[in-house]
């Protein structure tokens, strides 16, 4: 995991505390990437 990913996830945690237990449970990069993709899809809808 890169420092950029860590910073991005910290920013997400501030908005979405539920990711505090979702992200650690994603043990593989593929699962983590899938979660980030889902979050990116969800945030635009929440921003409206």
mmCIF file of the N, C-alpha and C atoms, coordinates in Angstrom:
data_MODEL
# 
_entry.id   MODEL 
# 
loop_
_atom_site.group_PDB 
_atom_site.id 
_atom_site.type_symbol 
_atom_site.label_atom_id 
_atom_site.label_alt_id 
_atom_site.label_comp_id 
_atom_site.label_asym_id 
_atom_site.label_entity_id 
_atom_site.label_seq_id 
_atom_site.pdbx_PDB_ins_code 
_atom_site.Cartn_x 
_atom_site.Cartn_y 
_atom_site.Cartn_z 
_atom_site.occupancy 
_atom_site.B_iso_or_equiv 
_atom_site.pdbx_formal_charge 
_atom_site.auth_seq_id 
_atom_site.auth_comp_id 
_atom_site.auth_asym_id 
_atom_site.auth_atom_id 
_atom_site.pdbx_PDB_model_num 
ATOM 1   N N  . UNK A 1 1  ? 0.847   -1.194 0.000  1.00 0.00 ? 1  UNK A N  1 
ATOM 2   C CA . UNK A 1 1  ? 0.000   0.000  0.000  1.00 0.00 ? 1  UNK A CA 1 
ATOM 3   C C  . UNK A 1 1  ? 0.885   1.248  0.000  1.00 0.00 ? 1  UNK A C  1 
ATOM 4   N N  . UNK A 1 2  ? 0.557   2.195  -0.833 1.00 0.00 ? 2  UNK A N  1 
ATOM 5   C CA . UNK A 1 2  ? 1.382   3.398  -0.940 1.00 0.00 ? 2  UNK A CA 1 
ATOM 6   C C  . UNK A 1 2  ? 0.938   4.444  0.074  1.00 0.00 ? 2  UNK A C  1 
ATOM 7   N N  . UNK A 1 3  ? 1.770   5.440  0.285  1.00 0.00 ? 3  UNK A N  1 
ATOM 8   C CA . UNK A 1 3  ? 1.430   6.518  1.216  1.00 0.00 ? 3  UNK A CA 1 
ATOM 9   C C  . UNK A 1 3  ? 0.191   7.261  0.724  1.00 0.00 ? 3  UNK A C  1 
ATOM 10  N N  . UNK A 1 4  ? 0.041   7.387  -0.607 1.00 0.00 ? 4  UNK A N  1 
ATOM 11  C CA . UNK A 1 4  ? -1.131  8.066  -1.156 1.00 0.00 ? 4  UNK A CA 1 
ATOM 12  C C  . UNK A 1 4  ? -2.399  7.313  -0.766 1.00 0.00 ? 4  UNK A C  1 
ATOM 13  N N  . UNK A 1 5  ? -2.368  5.988  -0.849 1.00 0.00 ? 5  UNK A N  1 
ATOM 14  C CA . UNK A 1 5  ? -3.533  5.195  -0.464 1.00 0.00 ? 5  UNK A CA 1 
ATOM 15  C C  . UNK A 1 5  ? -3.861  5.405  1.006  1.00 0.00 ? 5  UNK A C  1 
ATOM 16  N N  . UNK A 1 6  ? -2.835  5.427  1.847  1.00 0.00 ? 6  UNK A N  1 
ATOM 17  C CA . UNK A 1 6  ? -3.059  5.612  3.276  1.00 0.00 ? 6  UNK A CA 1 
ATOM 18  C C  . UNK A 1 6  ? -3.721  6.965  3.542  1.00 0.00 ? 6  UNK A C  1 
ATOM 19  N N  . UNK A 1 7  ? -3.231  8.012  2.887  1.00 0.00 ? 7  UNK A N  1 
ATOM 20  C CA . UNK A 1 7  ? -3.787  9.347  3.084  1.00 0.00 ? 7  UNK A CA 1 
ATOM 21  C C  . UNK A 1 7  ? -5.232  9.395  2.607  1.00 0.00 ? 7  UNK A C  1 
ATOM 22  N N  . UNK A 1 8  ? -5.488  8.780  1.467  1.00 0.00 ? 8  UNK A N  1 
ATOM 23  C CA . UNK A 1 8  ? -6.848  8.772  0.930  1.00 0.00 ? 8  UNK A CA 1 
ATOM 24  C C  . UNK A 1 8  ? -7.788  8.042  1.877  1.00 0.00 ? 8  UNK A C  1 
ATOM 25  N N  . UNK A 1 9  ? -7.334  6.922  2.430  1.00 0.00 ? 9  UNK A N  1 
ATOM 26  C CA . UNK A 1 9  ? -8.192  6.165  3.333  1.00 0.00 ? 9  UNK A CA 1 
ATOM 27  C C  . UNK A 1 9  ? -8.436  6.941  4.626  1.00 0.00 ? 9  UNK A C  1 
ATOM 28  N N  . UNK A 1 10 ? -7.426  7.653  5.120  1.00 0.00 ? 10 UNK A N  1 
ATOM 29  C CA . UNK A 1 10 ? -7.629  8.455  6.331  1.00 0.00 ? 10 UNK A CA 1 
ATOM 30  C C  . UNK A 1 10 ? -8.709  9.494  6.070  1.00 0.00 ? 10 UNK A C  1 
ATOM 31  N N  . UNK A 1 11 ? -8.680  10.102 4.888  1.00 0.00 ? 11 UNK A N  1 
ATOM 32  C CA . UNK A 1 11 ? -9.691  11.091 4.545  1.00 0.00 ? 11 UNK A CA 1 
ATOM 33  C C  . UNK A 1 11 ? -11.078 10.458 4.504  1.00 0.00 ? 11 UNK A C  1 
ATOM 34  N N  . UNK A 1 12 ? -11.146 9.226  3.981  1.00 0.00 ? 12 UNK A N  1 
ATOM 35  C CA . UNK A 1 12 ? -12.430 8.518  3.924  1.00 0.00 ? 12 UNK A CA 1 
ATOM 36  C C  . UNK A 1 12 ? -12.924 8.213  5.334  1.00 0.00 ? 12 UNK A C  1 
ATOM 37  N N  . UNK A 1 13 ? -12.007 7.803  6.224  1.00 0.00 ? 13 UNK A N  1 
ATOM 38  C CA . UNK A 1 13 ? -12.413 7.453  7.585  1.00 0.00 ? 13 UNK A CA 1 
ATOM 39  C C  . UNK A 1 13 ? -13.045 8.648  8.294  1.00 0.00 ? 13 UNK A C  1 
ATOM 40  N N  . UNK A 1 14 ? -12.544 9.842  8.020  1.00 0.00 ? 14 UNK A N  1 
ATOM 41  C CA . UNK A 1 14 ? -13.100 11.032 8.657  1.00 0.00 ? 14 UNK A CA 1 
ATOM 42  C C  . UNK A 1 14 ? -14.563 11.199 8.263  1.00 0.00 ? 14 UNK A C  1 
ATOM 43  N N  . UNK A 1 15 ? -14.897 10.829 7.037  1.00 0.00 ? 15 UNK A N  1 
ATOM 44  C CA . UNK A 1 15 ? -16.262 10.980 6.529  1.00 0.00 ? 15 UNK A CA 1 
ATOM 45  C C  . UNK A 1 15 ? -17.090 9.739  6.833  1.00 0.00 ? 15 UNK A C  1 
ATOM 46  N N  . UNK A 1 16 ? -16.472 8.578  6.741  1.00 0.00 ? 16 UNK A N  1 
ATOM 47  C CA . UNK A 1 16 ? -17.177 7.300  6.815  1.00 0.00 ? 16 UNK A CA 1 
ATOM 48  C C  . UNK A 1 16 ? -16.542 6.409  7.881  1.00 0.00 ? 16 UNK A C  1 
ATOM 49  N N  . UNK A 1 17 ? -16.875 6.584  9.166  1.00 0.00 ? 17 UNK A N  1 
ATOM 50  C CA . UNK A 1 17 ? -16.248 5.763  10.215 1.00 0.00 ? 17 UNK A CA 1 
ATOM 51  C C  . UNK A 1 17 ? -16.435 4.264  9.996  1.00 0.00 ? 17 UNK A C  1 
ATOM 52  N N  . UNK A 1 18 ? -17.487 3.886  9.258  1.00 0.00 ? 18 UNK A N  1 
ATOM 53  C CA . UNK A 1 18 ? -17.742 2.453  9.047  1.00 0.00 ? 18 UNK A CA 1 
ATOM 54  C C  . UNK A 1 18 ? -16.580 1.792  8.315  1.00 0.00 ? 18 UNK A C  1 
ATOM 55  N N  . UNK A 1 19 ? -15.817 2.572  7.539  1.00 0.00 ? 19 UNK A N  1 
ATOM 56  C CA . UNK A 1 19 ? -14.688 1.983  6.810  1.00 0.00 ? 19 UNK A CA 1 
ATOM 57  C C  . UNK A 1 19 ? -13.576 1.561  7.764  1.00 0.00 ? 19 UNK A C  1 
ATOM 58  N N  . UNK A 1 20 ? -13.627 2.017  9.021  1.00 0.00 ? 20 UNK A N  1 
ATOM 59  C CA . UNK A 1 20 ? -12.600 1.612  9.979  1.00 0.00 ? 20 UNK A CA 1 
ATOM 60  C C  . UNK A 1 20 ? -12.603 0.106  10.165 1.00 0.00 ? 20 UNK A C  1 
ATOM 61  N N  . UNK A 1 21 ? -13.744 -0.525 10.031 1.00 0.00 ? 21 UNK A N  1 
ATOM 62  C CA . UNK A 1 21 ? -13.754 -1.990 10.161 1.00 0.00 ? 21 UNK A CA 1 
ATOM 63  C C  . UNK A 1 21 ? -13.883 -2.685 8.819  1.00 0.00 ? 21 UNK A C  1 
ATOM 64  N N  . UNK A 1 22 ? -14.337 -1.979 7.786  1.00 0.00 ? 22 UNK A N  1 
ATOM 65  C CA . UNK A 1 22 ? -14.417 -2.610 6.461  1.00 0.00 ? 22 UNK A CA 1 
ATOM 66  C C  . UNK A 1 22 ? -13.016 -2.737 5.850  1.00 0.00 ? 22 UNK A C  1 
ATOM 67  N N  . UNK A 1 23 ? -12.263 -1.649 5.859  1.00 0.00 ? 23 UNK A N  1 
ATOM 68  C CA . UNK A 1 23 ? -10.953 -1.649 5.199  1.00 0.00 ? 23 UNK A CA 1 
ATOM 69  C C  . UNK A 1 23 ? -9.978  -2.646 5.830  1.00 0.00 ? 23 UNK A C  1 
ATOM 70  N N  . UNK A 1 24 ? -9.838  -2.683 7.183  1.00 0.00 ? 24 UNK A N  1 
ATOM 71  C CA . UNK A 1 24 ? -8.918  -3.674 7.760  1.00 0.00 ? 24 UNK A CA 1 
ATOM 72  C C  . UNK A 1 24 ? -9.317  -5.120 7.426  1.00 0.00 ? 24 UNK A C  1 
ATOM 73  N N  . UNK A 1 25 ? -10.601 -5.362 7.196  1.00 0.00 ? 25 UNK A N  1 
ATOM 74  C CA . UNK A 1 25 ? -11.032 -6.721 6.890  1.00 0.00 ? 25 UNK A CA 1 
ATOM 75  C C  . UNK A 1 25 ? -10.697 -7.096 5.453  1.00 0.00 ? 25 UNK A C  1 
ATOM 76  N N  . UNK A 1 26 ? -10.356 -6.109 4.626  1.00 0.00 ? 26 UNK A N  1 
ATOM 77  C CA . UNK A 1 26 ? -9.956  -6.404 3.247  1.00 0.00 ? 26 UNK A CA 1 
ATOM 78  C C  . UNK A 1 26 ? -8.479  -6.777 3.259  1.00 0.00 ? 26 UNK A C  1 
ATOM 79  N N  . UNK A 1 27 ? -8.207  -8.078 3.259  1.00 0.00 ? 27 UNK A N  1 
ATOM 80  C CA . UNK A 1 27 ? -6.839  -8.541 3.480  1.00 0.00 ? 27 UNK A CA 1 
ATOM 81  C C  . UNK A 1 27 ? -6.001  -8.516 2.207  1.00 0.00 ? 27 UNK A C  1 
ATOM 82  N N  . UNK A 1 28 ? -6.627  -8.441 1.038  1.00 0.00 ? 28 UNK A N  1 
ATOM 83  C CA . UNK A 1 28 ? -5.846  -8.445 -0.196 1.00 0.00 ? 28 UNK A CA 1 
ATOM 84  C C  . UNK A 1 28 ? -5.961  -7.105 -0.906 1.00 0.00 ? 28 UNK A C  1 
ATOM 85  N N  . UNK A 1 29 ? -4.962  -6.796 -1.718 1.00 0.00 ? 29 UNK A N  1 
ATOM 86  C CA . UNK A 1 29 ? -4.990  -5.549 -2.477 1.00 0.00 ? 29 UNK A CA 1 
ATOM 87  C C  . UNK A 1 29 ? -6.205  -5.521 -3.384 1.00 0.00 ? 29 UNK A C  1 
ATOM 88  N N  . UNK A 1 30 ? -6.571  -6.679 -3.931 1.00 0.00 ? 30 UNK A N  1 
ATOM 89  C CA . UNK A 1 30 ? -7.708  -6.732 -4.845 1.00 0.00 ? 30 UNK A CA 1 
ATOM 90  C C  . UNK A 1 30 ? -8.988  -6.339 -4.106 1.00 0.00 ? 30 UNK A C  1 
ATOM 91  N N  . UNK A 1 31 ? -9.166  -6.866 -2.889 1.00 0.00 ? 31 UNK A N  1 
ATOM 92  C CA . UNK A 1 31 ? -10.362 -6.520 -2.115 1.00 0.00 ? 31 UNK A CA 1 
ATOM 93  C C  . UNK A 1 31 ? -10.347 -5.041 -1.751 1.00 0.00 ? 31 UNK A C  1 
ATOM 94  N N  . UNK A 1 32 ? -9.186  -4.531 -1.333 1.00 0.00 ? 32 UNK A N  1 
ATOM 95  C CA . UNK A 1 32 ? -9.086  -3.124 -0.964 1.00 0.00 ? 32 UNK A CA 1 
ATOM 96  C C  . UNK A 1 32 ? -9.387  -2.233 -2.170 1.00 0.00 ? 32 UNK A C  1 
ATOM 97  N N  . UNK A 1 33 ? -8.871  -2.612 -3.339 1.00 0.00 ? 33 UNK A N  1 
ATOM 98  C CA . UNK A 1 33 ? -9.133  -1.836 -4.548 1.00 0.00 ? 33 UNK A CA 1 
ATOM 99  C C  . UNK A 1 33 ? -10.621 -1.853 -4.868 1.00 0.00 ? 33 UNK A C  1 
ATOM 100 N N  . UNK A 1 34 ? -11.262 -2.991 -4.683 1.00 0.00 ? 34 UNK A N  1 
ATOM 101 C CA . UNK A 1 34 ? -12.704 -3.080 -4.925 1.00 0.00 ? 34 UNK A CA 1 
ATOM 102 C C  . UNK A 1 34 ? -13.474 -2.172 -3.981 1.00 0.00 ? 34 UNK A C  1 
ATOM 103 N N  . UNK A 1 35 ? -13.062 -2.132 -2.720 1.00 0.00 ? 35 UNK A N  1 
ATOM 104 C CA . UNK A 1 35 ? -13.725 -1.252 -1.746 1.00 0.00 ? 35 UNK A CA 1 
ATOM 105 C C  . UNK A 1 35 ? -13.543 0.208  -2.132 1.00 0.00 ? 35 UNK A C  1 
ATOM 106 N N  . UNK A 1 36 ? -12.316 0.584  -2.528 1.00 0.00 ? 36 UNK A N  1 
ATOM 107 C CA . UNK A 1 36 ? -12.082 1.979  -2.916 1.00 0.00 ? 36 UNK A CA 1 
ATOM 108 C C  . UNK A 1 36 ? -12.929 2.331  -4.130 1.00 0.00 ? 36 UNK A C  1 
ATOM 109 N N  . UNK A 1 37 ? -13.061 1.378  -5.061 1.00 0.00 ? 37 UNK A N  1 
ATOM 110 C CA . UNK A 1 37 ? -13.866 1.627  -6.248 1.00 0.00 ? 37 UNK A CA 1 
ATOM 111 C C  . UNK A 1 37 ? -15.323 1.843  -5.859 1.00 0.00 ? 37 UNK A C  1 
ATOM 112 N N  . UNK A 1 38 ? -15.833 1.021  -4.941 1.00 0.00 ? 38 UNK A N  1 
ATOM 113 C CA . UNK A 1 38 ? -17.211 1.176  -4.485 1.00 0.00 ? 38 UNK A CA 1 
ATOM 114 C C  . UNK A 1 38 ? -17.401 2.518  -3.786 1.00 0.00 ? 38 UNK A C  1 
ATOM 115 N N  . UNK A 1 39 ? -16.419 2.922  -2.969 1.00 0.00 ? 39 UNK A N  1 
ATOM 116 C CA . UNK A 1 39 ? -16.530 4.199  -2.262 1.00 0.00 ? 39 UNK A CA 1 
ATOM 117 C C  . UNK A 1 39 ? -16.533 5.366  -3.241 1.00 0.00 ? 39 UNK A C  1 
ATOM 118 N N  . UNK A 1 40 ? -15.662 5.287  -4.263 1.00 0.00 ? 40 UNK A N  1 
ATOM 119 C CA . UNK A 1 40 ? -15.639 6.357  -5.260 1.00 0.00 ? 40 UNK A CA 1 
ATOM 120 C C  . UNK A 1 40 ? -16.994 6.472  -5.941 1.00 0.00 ? 40 UNK A C  1 
ATOM 121 N N  . UNK A 1 41 ? -17.646 5.346  -6.165 1.00 0.00 ? 41 UNK A N  1 
ATOM 122 C CA . UNK A 1 41 ? -18.968 5.367  -6.802 1.00 0.00 ? 41 UNK A CA 1 
ATOM 123 C C  . UNK A 1 41 ? -20.015 5.939  -5.849 1.00 0.00 ? 41 UNK A C  1 
ATOM 124 N N  . UNK A 1 42 ? -19.833 5.696  -4.541 1.00 0.00 ? 42 UNK A N  1 
ATOM 125 C CA . UNK A 1 42 ? -20.835 6.133  -3.565 1.00 0.00 ? 42 UNK A CA 1 
ATOM 126 C C  . UNK A 1 42 ? -20.697 7.616  -3.222 1.00 0.00 ? 42 UNK A C  1 
ATOM 127 N N  . UNK A 1 43 ? -19.477 8.129  -3.124 1.00 0.00 ? 43 UNK A N  1 
ATOM 128 C CA . UNK A 1 43 ? -19.299 9.503  -2.666 1.00 0.00 ? 43 UNK A CA 1 
ATOM 129 C C  . UNK A 1 43 ? -19.947 10.555 -3.557 1.00 0.00 ? 43 UNK A C  1 
ATOM 130 N N  . UNK A 1 44 ? -19.861 10.451 -4.903 1.00 0.00 ? 44 UNK A N  1 
ATOM 131 C CA . UNK A 1 44 ? -20.536 11.459 -5.736 1.00 0.00 ? 44 UNK A CA 1 
ATOM 132 C C  . UNK A 1 44 ? -22.035 11.529 -5.442 1.00 0.00 ? 44 UNK A C  1 
ATOM 133 N N  . UNK A 1 45 ? -22.655 10.400 -5.168 1.00 0.00 ? 45 UNK A N  1 
ATOM 134 C CA . UNK A 1 45 ? -24.087 10.383 -4.870 1.00 0.00 ? 45 UNK A CA 1 
ATOM 135 C C  . UNK A 1 45 ? -24.349 11.077 -3.533 1.00 0.00 ? 45 UNK A C  1 
ATOM 136 N N  . UNK A 1 46 ? -23.441 10.894 -2.570 1.00 0.00 ? 46 UNK A N  1 
ATOM 137 C CA . UNK A 1 46 ? -23.623 11.514 -1.262 1.00 0.00 ? 46 UNK A CA 1 
ATOM 138 C C  . UNK A 1 46 ? -23.354 13.012 -1.312 1.00 0.00 ? 46 UNK A C  1 
ATOM 139 N N  . UNK A 1 47 ? -22.510 13.439 -2.228 1.00 0.00 ? 47 UNK A N  1 
ATOM 140 C CA . UNK A 1 47 ? -22.125 14.851 -2.294 1.00 0.00 ? 47 UNK A CA 1 
ATOM 141 C C  . UNK A 1 47 ? -23.257 15.721 -2.831 1.00 0.00 ? 47 UNK A C  1 
ATOM 142 N N  . UNK A 1 48 ? -24.170 15.096 -3.570 1.00 0.00 ? 48 UNK A N  1 
ATOM 143 C CA . UNK A 1 48 ? -25.258 15.887 -4.163 1.00 0.00 ? 48 UNK A CA 1 
ATOM 144 C C  . UNK A 1 48 ? -26.194 16.414 -3.098 1.00 0.00 ? 48 UNK A C  1 
# 
